[in-house]
């Protein structure tokens, strides 16, 4: 049989202090570990010895040697060393070791109950020589007993909470709880007690659940808003030697509307100019916050001139002017302003007036005001066709200031681009500059500017007023057809039938409306007219038997008159075509019939023949013109023969390279001009050409030279009989430098000596460097 014994009496005295008073007998030990007592005798079973199913071991053992756990003993063990004890299960061989001979169990290292509270192992009894099992496998537990080795911990290092100000005592603020990793079911290691270390006398804490409550009444946010409270949680039921943990709770007093608004200055002087607008701000103080500090301003009893509005952002009252102030009529105003909270708390309205009053005084300051018109706008009526210079109307403005300066008037010409009106600058009388035509424009909208007459012009002292001029109608236009009518009459029509209904329009607008009268000549044998008295008339046939052969088109004059004064009338012509119609009166053709001639040719055939003849004549004329153009000697003989100075019709000059038409050398040096030299661009028409006179020498002026050449060309009979353009580039013989051109130069560039250029001065320094540097004898 296997028996287990607990040898650590110290453990027993710690776990069960009452065990120390019992006698140390196996029966007592069995009773301590849940074994029933039996008169002090050890309970035994018939087949195997009694074995406890669990051992107890303190956690966090601090000894240096292996901690003794218990002993296994079998009845088969005779003490001769033939029995071998084997341990298997949780931690066997690592955490727990067993002595094979004695059955003693030891723990190899410290054990932490918070990591693992119980280990399950199995014990075997083997024959040391044969390894045969002497007894069946036995299971037992090693349970780790808890010690107070963990301090309480809060979930947060700092908590944030708020409570309304002026709360009653005992108002719950927030609950903070701590946790302890020790065994909750064993001893007092995990039994926590809460206490307050900082925050008294304002707050208290429930020792059992950690609920923080207010401990002082009348806490005012306006006096102190934030509080730091330190809460401690201690295990072992708060006894000495217990472990503890702390946390900080930041408590803020939230605002309630317990303070009414108050004006710091109950009399507010303000000054305002006459121009109006916002004149100032007034503000009351409310120590509350947020919605509790929102205020509303108003004027007690209202006011006709002033108003006050609340600025929601700044909680200020803005005093504004409802209508313009006039320094000359009233200079001082006084009224009372009321301020009150928009949100009230019913708990604090008893005995307190959550409103306040202030007196506001406003002084009006004088400003130099612009002129004021007696009316705005002006509406003036004038008849059309009024002669230039006629009276239209009068505008009037005055200076509202006390000094009452004079005012001058003018018309903004941007509103009167046609310059139809004029205004007297002193009295504001508007007259016409041109006759007005209502049919062109019924209204004229101009702007009149009034300006104070002062020593210094100030654009602010001007006022504009619109003047609407309505042009009244005068019956100066005659009525006319409302549209262009396409009227026809059938050849087979009978007398008295309707062929057209006409109407009229008149650009005039009489007061009683239009009334037109239509009439035609009574002696007209073909048509008659019937007035319908609704500003329309019917055109009827007076006879039948119309024929296109006799007359394909009739012109019917219609006289249209109005009924206004003076009566206006006009004659409009209605064109009536004669057409062939079917039996239902629908037009088929309105072209005149083609009449046959005596020789059998119709008019269409004659027209076709005439067109053919004209076309043939045009072809002959075109052919003759082409042949004539081919025989004409071209002015430009070849592409290489281009000229500089001749531009003829459809011919283009050759540019500067053209030196064949005129001898440029002759133009450069008139002294060597060849008088017998002929033009080479045309064939000479005279056997003996006219001899050119020699140019005037001795420093001839360029203008005289060109004039002389022009006269020679005008009188030269060999000149071409069409316009030509001659360009002369004569430099004049009086130049000290003579000609700088290389054209017609008798010497080459290599024969020239440019040393003289260095004597011309600084103006020709660059030119001298260019040419002297190119000299062959100067090259290295």
C-alpha positions in Angstrom: 0.0 0.0 0.0 1.2 3.6 -0.8 0.8 6.3 1.9 1.6 10.0 1.7 2.7 12.2 4.5 3.1 15.9 4.8 6.3 16.6 6.7 6.2 20.4 6.6 4.6 21.4 9.9 5.4 25.0 9.2 3.1 24.8 6.2 0.4 23.3 8.3 0.7 26.0 10.9 0.4 28.6 8.2 -2.5 27.1 6.4 -4.4 25.9 9.3 -3.2 27.6 12.5 -5.7 25.3 14.5 -3.6 22.3 13.6 -0.9 23.3 16.0 -3.2 22.5 18.9 -3.9 18.9 17.7 -1.8 16.0 18.7 0.5 14.8 15.8 -1.0 11.5 14.9 -1.7 10.0 11.5 -5.4 10.3 12.2 -5.1 14.0 12.8 -3.0 14.5 9.7 -5.6 12.6 7.6 -8.3 14.8 9.1 -6.5 18.0 8.1 -6.3 16.9 4.5 -9.9 15.9 4.3 -9.7 12.4 5.7 -12.4 11.3 8.1 -11.4 10.7 11.7 -11.7 7.2 13.2 -10.7 7.3 16.8 -7.2 8.3 15.9 -6.6 5.2 13.8 -5.2 5.3 10.3 -7.9 4.3 7.8 -6.8 1.4 5.7 -8.2 -0.4 2.7 -8.1 -4.2 2.3 -6.1 -4.3 -1.0 -3.9 -1.2 -1.0 -2.8 1.4 1.4 -4.5 4.7 1.6 -3.1 7.5 -0.6 -4.0 11.1 -0.5 -5.1 12.5 -3.8 -3.4 15.9 -3.4 -0.4 17.7 -1.9 -0.3 21.4 -0.9 2.7 23.6 -1.7 3.3 27.3 -1.0 4.1 29.5 -4.0 7.2 31.6 -4.2 9.3 29.4 -2.0 12.5 31.4 -1.2 14.7 28.6 0.1 18.0 27.7 -1.5 17.5 23.9 -1.6 14.8 22.0 -3.3 11.5 22.4 -1.6 10.1 19.2 -0.1 6.6 18.4 -1.3 5.8 14.9 0.1 6.6 11.3 0.3 5.3 8.2 -1.5 5.5 4.9 0.3 4.3 1.5 -0.7 3.5 -1.5 1.5 5.6 -3.5 -1.0 8.6 -1.6 0.1 10.5 -3.8 2.7 13.3 -1.3 2.9 15.7 -3.7 1.1 16.1 -1.4 -1.9 14.2 -3.6 -4.3 11.4 -1.0 -4.8 11.7 1.8 -7.3 9.4 4.9 -7.4 8.7 6.6 -10.7 6.9 9.9 -11.2 5.1 11.1 -14.4 2.8 13.9 -15.4 2.8 17.7 -15.2 6.4 18.9 -14.6 7.7 15.4 -13.7 11.5 15.4 -14.1 11.6 19.2 -14.5 9.6 20.9 -11.8 9.2 17.9 -9.6 11.8 15.2 -8.8 11.2 11.9 -6.9 13.8 9.9 -5.0 13.6 6.4 -6.6 14.5 4.7 -3.3 12.7 6.7 -0.6 9.8 8.2 -2.7 10.4 11.7 -1.5 9.1 14.4 -3.9 10.9 17.8 -4.2 10.1 21.0 -6.2 13.1 22.2 -8.2 12.2 25.9 -8.5 9.8 28.6 -7.4 6.2 28.1 -8.4 3.7 30.9 -9.2 0.1 30.2 -8.5 -0.9 33.0 -11.0 0.8 31.1 -13.7 -0.6 27.6 -12.8 -2.5 26.7 -9.6 -2.4 22.8 -9.8 -0.3 20.0 -11.2 -1.5 16.5 -11.9 1.0 13.7 -11.6 1.1 9.8 -11.7 3.1 7.6 -9.4 4.3 4.0 -10.1 6.0 1.4 -7.9 8.3 -0.9 -9.9 10.6 -3.8 -9.1 14.1 -2.4 -9.4 15.4 -5.6 -10.9 12.7 -6.5 -13.3 10.9 -3.1 -13.7 7.7 -4.9 -13.2 4.8 -2.9 -11.7 4.3 -3.9 -8.1 1.2 -1.7 -7.8 -1.2 0.0 -10.3 -0.5 3.6 -11.5 -1.8 6.1 -9.0 -2.9 9.8 -9.8 -2.5 12.6 -7.4 -2.5 16.5 -7.5 -0.1 19.1 -6.2 -2.0 22.3 -5.5 -0.2 25.6 -5.1 -1.3 27.6 -2.2 -1.6 31.4 -2.8 0.4 34.0 -0.9 -0.1 37.8 -1.2 2.5 38.6 -3.8 0.5 40.9 -6.2 -0.5 44.5 -5.6 -3.8 45.8 -6.8 -3.7 47.6 -10.2 -6.1 50.1 -11.8 -7.0 49.9 -15.4 -5.8 53.5 -16.1 -3.1 55.6 -14.6 -5.3 58.7 -14.8 -9.1 59.0 -15.1 -11.1 62.0 -16.3 -14.5 62.8 -15.0 -16.8 65.7 -14.6 -19.6 66.7 -12.2 -21.9 69.8 -12.4 -21.0 72.6 -10.2 -23.2 73.3 -7.2 -24.0 69.6 -6.9 -25.4 68.2 -3.7 -23.3 66.2 -1.3 -23.1 62.5 -2.2 -23.5 63.1 -6.0 -21.8 60.3 -7.8 -18.9 61.4 -10.0 -17.2 58.2 -11.3 -16.4 54.7 -10.2 -12.8 53.4 -10.4 -12.0 49.8 -9.7 -8.7 47.9 -9.3 -7.9 44.2 -9.8 -5.7 41.8 -7.8 -4.1 38.8 -9.4 -4.1 36.8 -6.1 -6.6 34.1 -5.3 -10.0 35.6 -4.7 -11.3 32.5 -2.8 -8.4 32.1 -0.4 -7.7 34.4 2.4 -7.7 38.2 2.1 -4.9 38.5 -0.5 -7.4 39.8 -3.1 -9.9 41.6 -0.8 -9.5 45.3 -1.7 -10.4 48.4 0.3 -10.5 51.9 -1.4 -9.5 55.1 0.3 -8.8 58.7 -0.8 -5.3 60.1 -0.4 -5.8 63.5 -2.1 -8.9 65.5 -2.8 -10.5 66.0 0.5 -12.7 67.6 1.7 -14.2 68.0 -1.7 -14.7 64.4 -2.6 -15.0 61.0 -0.9 -14.7 57.4 -2.1 -16.8 54.3 -1.3 -14.3 51.8 0.4 -16.0 48.8 -1.1 -16.7 49.7 -4.8 -14.5 52.7 -5.5 -17.3 55.2 -6.3 -16.1 58.8 -6.0 -18.8 61.2 -4.7 -19.0 64.9 -3.8 -18.3 65.6 -0.2 -18.8 69.4 -0.1 -21.8 71.4 -1.3 -21.6 74.7 -3.2 -18.5 74.0 -5.2 -18.4 76.9 -7.8 -16.8 76.4 -11.2 -16.1 80.1 -11.4 -14.0 79.8 -8.2 -12.2 76.5 -8.9 -12.8 74.4 -11.9 -10.4 71.4 -11.8 -9.5 69.0 -9.0 -6.9 66.2 -8.8 -8.1 63.2 -6.6 -5.8 60.3 -5.7 -7.5 57.0 -4.9 -5.8 54.0 -3.3 -6.8 50.4 -3.4 -5.2 48.1 -0.7 -5.5 44.3 -0.4 -5.6 42.2 2.8 -8.8 44.0 3.6 -6.8 47.1 4.2 -4.8 45.5 7.1 -1.3 46.4 7.8 1.2 44.6 5.5 -1.2 44.6 2.6 -0.1 45.7 -0.9 -1.7 48.8 -2.5 -2.0 50.6 -5.8 -3.0 54.2 -6.6 -4.6 56.1 -9.5 -5.3 59.8 -10.2 -8.7 61.1 -11.1 -9.0 64.5 -12.8 -12.4 65.9 -12.0 -13.7 69.0 -13.8 -16.7 71.0 -12.6 -19.1 71.4 -15.5 -20.9 74.7 -15.8 -24.5 75.5 -14.9 -26.2 78.8 -15.4 -25.9 80.1 -11.9 -24.5 83.5 -12.7 -26.6 86.2 -14.4 -25.0 88.6 -17.0 -23.9 92.0 -15.7 -22.8 95.2 -17.4 -19.5 96.5 -16.2 -20.4 100.0 -17.4 -24.0 100.9 -17.2 -23.7 104.1 -19.2 -22.2 103.8 -22.6 -21.5 107.0 -24.6 -21.3 106.6 -28.4 -20.8 109.0 -31.2 -21.9 108.4 -34.8 -21.6 110.2 -38.1 -24.7 111.0 -40.1 -23.9 108.3 -42.7 -25.4 105.5 -40.5 -24.3 101.9 -40.1 -23.0 100.2 -36.9 -22.0 102.8 -34.4 -20.6 100.6 -31.6 -20.6 97.5 -29.4 -21.8 96.9 -25.9 -20.9 93.8 -23.9 -22.1 92.3 -20.6 -20.0 89.9 -18.5 -21.2 86.4 -17.7 -18.8 84.1 -15.9 -20.7 81.0 -17.1 -19.5 79.0 -20.0 -20.9 77.7 -23.3 -24.7 77.8 -23.7 -25.0 79.1 -20.1 -23.2 82.3 -21.2 -25.2 83.0 -24.3 -27.0 86.4 -24.1 -29.5 88.4 -26.0 -29.6 92.2 -26.3 -32.6 94.4 -26.9 -33.6 98.0 -26.6 -36.2 98.5 -23.9 -39.4 99.7 -25.6 -37.9 99.6 -29.0 -36.6 102.6 -31.0 -37.4 104.2 -34.3 -33.8 105.2 -35.1 -31.6 102.6 -33.5 -31.6 98.8 -33.2 -29.3 96.3 -31.4 -28.4 92.9 -32.7 -26.4 90.1 -30.9 -23.1 88.9 -32.2 -23.3 85.1 -31.5 -19.6 84.7 -31.8 -18.5 87.4 -29.3 -21.7 87.7 -27.3 -21.7 91.4 -27.9 -24.5 93.8 -28.7 -24.0 95.7 -31.9 -25.9 99.0 -32.0 -26.9 99.9 -35.6 -28.8 102.7 -37.2 -32.2 101.9 -38.7 -32.6 105.2 -40.6 -30.3 108.0 -41.5 -29.3 110.5 -38.8 -29.5 114.2 -39.4 -27.1 116.4 -37.5 -29.1 119.5 -38.4 -32.4 118.1 -36.9 -31.3 116.1 -33.9 -27.9 115.7 -32.3 -28.4 113.5 -29.2 -30.2 110.2 -28.5 -30.6 108.2 -25.3 -32.1 104.7 -24.7 -31.8 101.7 -22.4 -30.4 98.3 -23.4 -31.4 95.0 -21.8 -29.3 91.9 -21.7 -30.5 88.5 -20.6 -29.5 84.8 -20.8 -31.2 82.8 -23.5 -31.0 79.6 -21.4 -32.1 79.5 -17.8 -31.7 76.8 -15.2 -34.8 76.3 -13.1 -32.7 75.4 -10.0 -31.1 78.9 -9.8 -33.8 81.3 -11.1 -35.3 81.8 -7.6 -34.2 85.1 -6.1 -32.0 86.1 -9.0 -32.7 88.3 -12.0 -30.9 86.8 -15.0 -30.9 90.2 -16.8 -29.3 93.6 -16.6 -29.7 97.1 -18.0 -27.5 99.8 -19.3 -28.1 103.3 -20.6 -26.7 104.2 -24.0 -26.2 107.8 -25.2 -25.5 108.6 -28.8 -24.1 111.9 -30.1 -24.5 112.7 -33.8 -21.4 114.1 -35.5 -21.7 116.5 -38.4 -20.3 115.4 -41.8 -20.2 117.2 -45.1 -23.0 115.5 -46.9 -23.6 115.3 -50.6 -26.5 117.2 -52.3 -30.0 115.8 -52.0 -32.5 115.8 -54.9 -36.0 116.7 -54.2 -37.1 113.5 -56.0 -35.5 110.2 -56.9 -36.1 109.3 -59.7 -37.5 112.0 -62.0 -40.1 111.0 -64.7 -40.6 113.7 -67.4 -42.8 113.6 -70.5 -42.0 115.5 -73.7 -43.7 115.4 -77.1 -41.7 114.1 -80.1 -40.7 116.4 -82.9 -40.0 119.1 -80.3 -37.6 121.6 -81.7 -34.0 121.7 -80.4 -33.7 123.9 -77.4 -37.2 123.2 -76.1 -37.9 122.9 -72.4 -38.1 119.3 -71.0 -38.1 119.6 -67.2 -36.3 120.8 -64.1 -34.4 118.9 -61.5 -33.5 120.4 -58.1 -31.0 119.5 -55.4 -29.9 121.2 -52.2 -27.0 120.9 -49.8 -28.3 119.4 -46.5 -25.5 120.8 -44.4 -25.9 123.9 -42.3 -23.8 126.1 -44.6 -26.1 125.2 -47.6 -23.6 125.5 -50.4 -24.5 126.1 -54.0 -25.1 123.2 -56.3 -24.2 122.8 -60.0 -25.8 120.3 -62.4 -24.4 118.3 -65.2 -25.5 115.3 -67.4 -23.4 112.1 -67.4 -22.6 111.9 -71.1 -22.2 108.1 -70.8 -25.9 108.0 -70.4 -26.5 110.5 -73.3 -24.2 109.3 -76.0 -26.3 111.0 -78.7 -26.2 114.3 -76.9 -29.9 114.8 -77.1 -30.3 116.8 -73.9 -28.6 119.7 -72.1 -29.0 121.0 -68.6 -28.4 124.4 -67.1 -25.6 124.0 -64.6 -27.1 126.5 -62.2 -30.9 126.0 -62.1 -31.2 122.3 -63.4 -33.4 123.1 -66.4 -33.2 120.3 -69.0 -33.6 121.2 -72.7 -33.3 119.3 -76.0 -30.3 119.6 -78.2 -32.0 117.7 -81.1 -35.5 116.8 -82.2 -36.8 113.6 -80.5 -38.4 110.8 -82.5 -40.6 108.5 -80.5 -40.5 105.8 -83.2 -36.7 105.6 -82.7 -36.8 105.6 -78.9 -39.8 105.8 -76.5 -37.7 106.4 -73.4 -34.5 108.2 -72.7 -32.8 107.4 -69.4 -30.1 109.9 -68.4 -28.3 110.6 -65.2 -28.0 114.1 -63.7 -25.1 114.8 -61.4 -25.4 117.4 -58.7 -22.1 118.7 -57.2 -21.4 121.1 -54.4 -19.6 124.2 -55.4 -16.6 124.5 -53.1 -13.0 125.6 -53.2 -11.8 122.0 -53.4 -13.4 119.4 -55.5 -14.5 116.4 -53.5 -15.9 113.5 -55.5 -17.8 112.4 -52.4 -19.9 115.5 -52.5 -21.7 114.5 -55.7 -25.1 112.9 -56.1 -26.6 111.2 -59.1 -30.2 110.9 -59.9 -31.8 109.0 -62.8 -34.1 111.0 -65.0 -36.5 109.0 -67.2 -37.8 111.0 -70.1 -40.8 109.6 -71.9 -41.3 110.7 -75.5 -45.0 111.3 -76.2 -46.4 110.4 -79.5 -47.3 112.8 -82.2 -49.2 111.6 -85.3 -46.3 112.1 -87.7 -46.3 108.7 -89.5 -48.7 107.5 -92.1 -50.0 104.0 -92.1 -48.8 101.4 -94.6 -49.3 97.8 -95.5 -48.6 95.4 -92.7 -46.8 93.1 -95.0 -45.8 92.4 -98.6 -48.7 90.7 -100.3 -48.5 88.1 -103.1 -51.9 88.7 -104.8 -53.1 87.0 -108.0 -56.4 86.8 -109.9 -57.5 83.9 -111.9 -58.3 84.3 -115.6 -61.6 82.6 -115.1 -62.7 84.6 -112.0 -66.0 86.3 -111.9 -66.9 89.9 -110.8 -67.3 90.6 -107.1 -65.1 87.7 -105.9 -62.5 88.2 -103.0 -58.8 88.1 -104.1 -57.0 89.6 -101.1 -57.5 90.8 -97.5 -55.1 93.6 -96.6 -54.2 95.3 -93.3 -52.1 98.2 -92.2 -49.7 99.2 -89.4 -48.8 102.6 -88.0 -45.7 103.3 -85.9 -47.7 106.0 -84.1 -49.6 105.1 -80.9 -52.8 107.2 -80.6 -54.5 107.3 -77.2 -57.8 105.9 -78.6 -56.1 103.2 -80.8 -55.7 102.9 -84.5 -58.5 103.4 -87.0 -57.5 103.0 -90.6 -59.5 103.9 -93.7 -58.8 102.1 -97.0 -59.8 103.4 -100.4 -58.9 103.1 -104.1 -59.8 105.1 -107.2 -63.5 104.8 -107.9 -62.8 104.8 -111.6 -60.8 101.6 -111.4 -62.6 99.2 -113.9 -60.9 96.1 -112.6 -61.0 96.1 -108.8 -62.9 97.5 -105.9 -62.2 97.7 -102.1 -64.5 96.9 -99.1 -63.5 98.4 -95.7 -64.2 95.9 -92.9 -64.0 98.5 -90.1 -61.5 96.4 -88.2 -58.4 97.9 -89.8 -58.6 95.4 -92.6 -60.1 95.6 -96.1 -61.1 93.2 -98.9 -60.0 93.5 -102.5 -62.7 92.4 -104.9 -62.9 92.0 -108.6 -65.0 94.5 -110.4 -65.2 92.4 -113.6 -64.3 88.9 -114.9 -62.4 87.8 -118.0 -58.8 88.6 -117.1 -56.3 87.5 -119.7 -52.5 87.1 -119.4 -52.1 88.0 -123.0 -53.7 91.4 -122.5 -52.2 92.2 -119.1 -50.2 89.8 -116.9 -49.9 92.2 -113.9 -52.0 95.0 -112.4 -50.7 97.7 -110.1 -53.5 98.8 -107.7 -52.8 102.0 -105.6 -54.5 101.7 -102.2 -54.8 104.9 -100.1 -54.6 104.2 -96.3 -55.5 107.0 -93.8 -55.5 107.2 -90.0 -58.0 109.0 -87.7 -55.5 110.9 -85.5 -54.7 114.6 -85.7 -53.2 115.6 -88.0 -54.5 112.9 -90.4 -51.7 111.0 -92.1 -52.2 109.0 -95.2 -50.1 107.0 -97.6 -50.5 105.2 -100.9 -49.4 101.6 -101.1 -49.3 99.7 -104.3 -50.8 96.2 -104.4 -49.4 94.1 -107.3 -52.0 91.7 -108.7 -50.8 89.0 -111.1 -53.0 87.3 -113.6 -52.6 83.5 -113.4 -54.1 80.4 -114.8 -56.1 78.4 -112.3 -57.9 75.1 -112.2 -61.6 74.6 -111.7 -61.2 75.0 -107.9 -59.5 78.4 -108.2 -56.0 77.1 -107.3 -53.1 78.8 -109.1 -51.3 76.8 -111.7 -49.1 79.3 -113.6 -48.6 83.0 -113.6 -46.1 83.3 -116.5 -47.3 85.3 -119.5 -48.2 83.2 -122.6 -45.6 83.0 -125.4 -47.1 84.7 -128.5 -46.2 83.3 -131.9 -44.6 85.5 -134.6 -45.4 85.6 -138.3 -42.3 83.8 -139.4 -43.0 80.9 -137.1 -40.3 81.7 -134.5 -41.3 82.2 -130.9 -39.8 84.7 -128.6 -37.9 82.0 -126.7 -36.2 80.8 -129.9 -35.2 84.4 -130.7 -33.6 84.8 -127.3 -31.7 81.6 -127.6 -30.3 82.6 -131.0 -29.3 86.0 -129.7 -27.4 84.3 -126.8 -25.5 82.0 -129.2 -24.4 85.0 -131.3 -23.1 86.9 -128.2 -21.1 83.8 -127.1 -19.5 83.4 -130.5 -18.5 87.1 -130.5 -16.9 86.8 -127.1 -14.9 83.8 -128.2 -13.6 85.7 -131.3 -12.6 88.7 -129.2 -10.8 86.5 -126.7 -8.9 84.6 -129.4 -7.7 87.9 -131.0 -6.5 89.2 -127.7 -4.5 86.0 -127.1 -2.8 86.3 -130.5 -2.0 89.9 -129.9 -0.4 89.1 -126.6 1.8 86.4 -128.2 3.2 88.9 -130.8 4.1 91.4 -128.1 7.9 91.6 -127.4 8.4 90.6 -123.8 10.1 93.0 -121.6 12.0 90.3 -119.7 13.9 88.3 -122.3 15.1 85.5 -120.1 15.4 84.5 -116.5 19.0 85.6 -116.4 18.1 89.0 -117.9 16.7 90.6 -114.7 16.8 94.3 -114.0 16.7 96.5 -111.0 15.0 99.6 -112.0 12.0 98.7 -114.2 8.7 97.4 -112.9 6.0 97.0 -115.5 2.6 95.5 -115.5 2.7 91.8 -114.6 6.6 92.0 -114.5 8.7 91.8 -111.4 12.0 93.6 -111.0 15.3 91.7 -110.6 16.4 93.4 -107.4 19.9 94.7 -106.7 21.6 92.3 -109.1 19.7 93.8 -112.1 22.3 96.0 -113.8 21.2 95.6 -117.4 18.3 98.1 -117.6 20.4 101.0 -116.3 24.1 101.5 -115.8 24.5 101.8 -112.0 28.1 103.0 -112.6 26.7 106.0 -114.4 24.4 106.8 -111.5 27.4 106.6 -109.1 29.6 108.8 -111.3 27.6 111.1 -113.6 30.8 112.5 -115.1 31.5 109.3 -117.1 27.9 108.8 -118.3 27.8 107.7 -121.8 25.3 109.9 -123.7 24.9 107.4 -126.6 24.2 104.4 -124.5 20.8 102.9 -125.5 18.3 101.1 -123.4 18.7 97.3 -123.7 15.3 96.2 -122.4 13.3 97.4 -125.4 13.8 97.6 -129.1 14.6 101.3 -130.1 11.9 102.9 -132.1 14.1 105.8 -133.4 17.1 105.5 -135.5 18.8 108.4 -133.9 17.9 108.5 -130.2 17.6 111.6 -128.3 20.9 112.6 -126.6 20.9 113.0 -122.9 22.3 116.2 -121.5 25.2 115.8 -119.2 24.5 116.2 -115.5 25.4 119.3 -113.7 28.8 118.9 -112.2 30.6 120.5 -109.4 29.0 119.0 -106.4 25.5 118.7 -107.8 22.8 118.4 -105.2 21.1 115.0 -105.1 17.6 116.5 -105.3 18.5 118.5 -108.4 20.2 115.4 -109.9 17.1 113.3 -109.5 14.8 116.1 -110.8 17.0 116.4 -113.9 16.9 112.7 -114.5 13.1 112.7 -114.1 12.7 115.4 -116.7 15.0 113.6 -119.1 13.0 110.4 -118.7 9.7 112.3 -119.2 11.0 113.9 -122.4 12.9 110.8 -123.7 11.0 109.4 -126.8 12.8 106.1 -126.4 11.3 105.5 -122.9 8.8 102.7 -122.7 5.1 103.8 -123.1 4.2 102.5 -119.7 5.0 103.4 -116.1 8.4 102.5 -114.8 10.1 102.9 -111.5 13.7 104.2 -111.5 15.7 104.1 -108.3 18.8 106.4 -108.1 21.5 105.9 -105.5 23.7 108.9 -106.3 25.9 109.8 -103.4 27.1 113.2 -104.6 30.5 114.4 -105.7 31.0 116.6 -102.6 31.7 113.7 -100.3 35.3 113.5 -99.0 35.0 109.8 -98.7 33.5 109.5 -102.2 31.5 106.4 -102.9 31.9 103.5 -100.5 30.4 101.0 -102.9 32.6 98.5 -104.7 30.3 98.7 -107.8 32.1 100.1 -110.9 35.3 100.3 -108.9 38.4 100.4 -111.0 40.6 98.7 -108.4 40.2 95.4 -106.6 40.2 95.0 -102.9 43.7 93.8 -102.9 44.9 97.0 -104.6 43.4 99.3 -102.0 45.4 101.0 -99.3 43.1 101.5 -96.3 45.7 103.3 -94.1 43.9 106.6 -94.5 40.9 105.2 -92.6 42.9 105.5 -89.4 43.0 109.3 -89.9 39.2 109.7 -90.0 38.7 109.9 -86.3 37.1 107.6 -83.7 33.9 107.3 -85.6 35.6 105.1 -88.2 37.9 103.3 -85.8 36.0 100.0 -86.1 35.9 100.3 -89.9 39.7 101.0 -90.0 40.4 97.9 -87.9 38.3 95.7 -90.2 40.0 96.8 -93.5 43.5 97.5 -92.3 43.5 94.1 -90.6 42.6 92.5 -94.0 45.6 94.2 -95.8 47.9 91.5 -97.4 51.1 93.3 -96.3 49.8 93.3 -92.7 49.2 89.6 -92.5 51.8 87.5 -90.8 
